[in-house]
Amino acid sequence: MIEELITRLIQQAPALDRATLEELRAALWANGTPLALAIGRIVELVGDDLVDPGIALPALAEACATLVDCDDARALDAARFRVDTLQPKPDPPVRIAAPDVPVSLVRPRRT
């Protein structure tokens, strides 16, 4: 079920279906393993548009395949590490106001 849902999300990209995201998140939370919970957290961030789907979906698909098909603890930990490295998009840079007067023309005040 998990692999079918992530495959559906990849096929829908770049337009992601909210219902499919929620269904995948629920299936991952029901699984309850550390890898499934890590994937579920990133799925939530993708749904909230905090993580770029173009970057996250391939890594999530690989992690879901590992979750479903693999019993090796080291492979599961490696997949979890890869998923945990996905970070939310940074905020746009704050524009700093530039002074109207060049610093070279600033002089001390006369008193």
Secondary structure, DSSP 8 states (H G I E B T S, - for coil): -HHHHHHHHHHHTTS--HHHHHHHHHHHHHH--HHHHHHHHHHHHHHTTSS-HHHHHHHHHHHHHHHHH---HHHHHHHHHHHHT--------------SS-GGG------
